Amino acid sequence: MQEFEFIDNRKAFRGAGMVLLALALLATYLIISAARGAPDVGRPDIRLPKIGALPPGSPAKAPLPVNAQRETAP
């Protein structure tokens, strides 16, 4: 009868487990990042400059110029 030598596969199983864990973490990250960006789909992509091109929050109110040449209807 032939005797078989015992082969310890614990290192191979541990390595395969680490690879599967890394792949699962990567897949989880990709799924979460894709779900986080989903609400912006369909919205217009408008990016306003941040250099002060927008008026301040409460601009000073200036009087409107009145056109003296134009008569108003009674």
Residue pairs with C-beta under 8 A, 6 or more apart in sequence:
48 54
